[in-house]
Amino acid sequence: MGRYLIEPFDRGDRSDRYATERYQGAAGRNWWTCDPTLRLLMRRHLGEGFAWAEPRLDRLGALMGGLVAECAEETDRNPPRLEKYDKWGRDVSEVVMPPSFHAARRALMEDNFTSPSFAAEARSHGANPAALAAAWTYLLDQADIGMGCALGTGGDMVVSLAEKYAPEDVRDRVREIFADGYYSGEAAQMFTERTGGSDLAALEATAEPAGDAWLLTGFKWFASNANGSAFVVLARRPDGTVSPFLVLWDRRDGSRNGVRIRRLKDKLGTRSVASAEVEFTGAEAFPFFGKGTTGSGLGTMMKLTNASRLGVAMMGVGVARRALVESICYARAREAFGRPLIDQPLMRRKLSELIVEVEAAQALAFDGLAGPRLRIAPALIKLRAARLGVTAASDAIEVHGGNGYIEQWPVARLLRDAQVNPIWEGGDNILCLDVRRAMVKEQAHLPFLDRLRDLATSDLVHARVDDLAKAVSAWAALEPSVAEERLYPLAQFMADVYAAALLEDQATWGLDDGRKALVARLYAEAHLVDHGPLRGIDAPAADHFEDLLTGTVTL
């Protein structure tokens, strides 16, 4: 029996046009088996451990494309709510998460590639835990970057700093809280105030010493994962130094700490993570800096912030990948002018460009999380990947036409969610300033350029690495205000050459019958070649779409 009521116009050969089942997108599919690039990356990064990891990745792909994706849609429609007071009018500041959030979180914790126990098992089978954790977050971010934020906001920062600075009993409590690893949804970073989030000189929260603890008072304007258990909070010490502190929901004696949630934010997207305005009223806090030291503790925290930036970059890649798959699925099913959209020349151009850009961003993000740690890389990777998430989601809406603008279809939420990624962990300008800091104070561009030379294989990309080195030297000679103004094009140039070199290196792996060499060439032609006064319009025709599509998604 049919699923639909019969409409007057629903007859003959026109009825299939309105059959919903023809328009299955990414949800309901196994996101591991349908992603050839992810399989290529895992074969490379896992080596001999791939055979052990593959069935686990297969199970994970089904989970992310199934239950987690389904719960993400439900949580978006029914977001967290705040129970401010109990029946006696006492402030309980309890964030109530919807059942769909809890269902997804339980499933994710049962299959948590980021937990210490899973990492130990992976090592015992010769598999790289960092690569598997990157795959886990990449797949999760295709379903719900809000959940990715809820689980992964600052956990590594809390644990690392607590192990280094907190009193022994507090360290024990932190270990208990994070028994399931950094990605357990127990942490939150509380930096931003009404005066802004990047200008530390304007920060107003204060902390006063009280024995081996401190008392922290202040108001944080935008704090994500407010239902967590352990917070990193920036506050000003009596001498004016801004430092990070650990605040827990409960005091040492078990009583409720001075933490109040004023209200939850009514956000554009990422509704599955509870973002709130949080007030601290003499809250018990523990310093994340050495006793008696004049240092602020911010240096260590900033190193950990770079890891968080890579996490946000992966969110951008996850959204971009999901947008690409949704676009391909829709273009295959939707017909216009007598043939499927995917056969139309302009649609093939758009999808071809999106395929190349997404694979370049994948290369960047996985290099940042599973490759060698370069000081300058996280800012560049986030700069490129976070912005791609927005543009890819916008493209997906355009591919879907008017349907894409409707919330019942999957891509409207992608655009709402993606828009936060350029903001989280520093906007484009802040990232550019970090690139400057890394170059000026640490000469971080030198090992970066050396790595690009090692990765590149073509004369074109080698020449652009040399050009980039000259650009850095020319930039360094500029007057300071001019140099700051030109940081953005310099950082974009760095990201262009970085991605091109990574794609060329991937082409040497010999794992995909030469397709990655095509992607590398198309990316380099798009980003590194001067196309002349005619912008390449006079170039010979070449249709690589089918070759690109074959290695993009297996449906």
Disulfide bonds with the S-S distance in Angstrom:
none
